[in-house]
């Protein structure tokens, strides 16, 4: 019987499964797979914050209203720092430190003795014939019409040889008529003329001031600002 038991034990051992050795679990946190190395492009440079020159598309040509009080001033001699230069075929008042233009009708000009205005009541057909008399810089005359049936403050504008051109608007005429009635001498020049739009506001523009002030505004300023100077001063 013993030999049978030994034979059974040997037979059973032949079919015993081997022990499997499993890898030990690491207690440390799993490491993430590293991302592929990618080149990083530099961030774009900030935009240039320099002041854009007059004429740059999308940038206003005109002096902003927040600068009027500071820059529309007179110098030590009581004369405005502004000057007249050609820009897009018109004489434009220019502020020298910025090169910016001052719009026609700006009320800050009046306290410096300068009136700029768009003419009304212009007969475009007749005025177009007189284009040569209304080119920028051409002298015009301010003629009071106290007996005008429509406006007792009316001021007509005449080109050379006394030919009528149009009228100052009522608001401007109301202020200037009082000065002219006191005998104050004012000189006026055409600063813009467009034969196509002469009969509409803005087609003909006029500047009026004392003779000395008009000459001062037309002074030569070589290389000033960013607008090519116009040589009208003698």
Secondary structure, DSSP 8 states (H G I E B T S, - for coil): -HHHHHHHHHHHHHT------------S---------------------S---TT-TTS--B--GGGHHHHS-B-TTS-BS-EEEEETTEEEEE-TTT--EE-TT-GGGGGGT-EEEE-BS--HHHHHHTGGGSSTT-EEEEEE-TT-SS-TT-EEEE-GGG-EEEE--HHHHHHHHHHHHTT---EEEEEEE-TTTTTSTTSEEEEEE-HHHHHHHT---TT-TTS-------
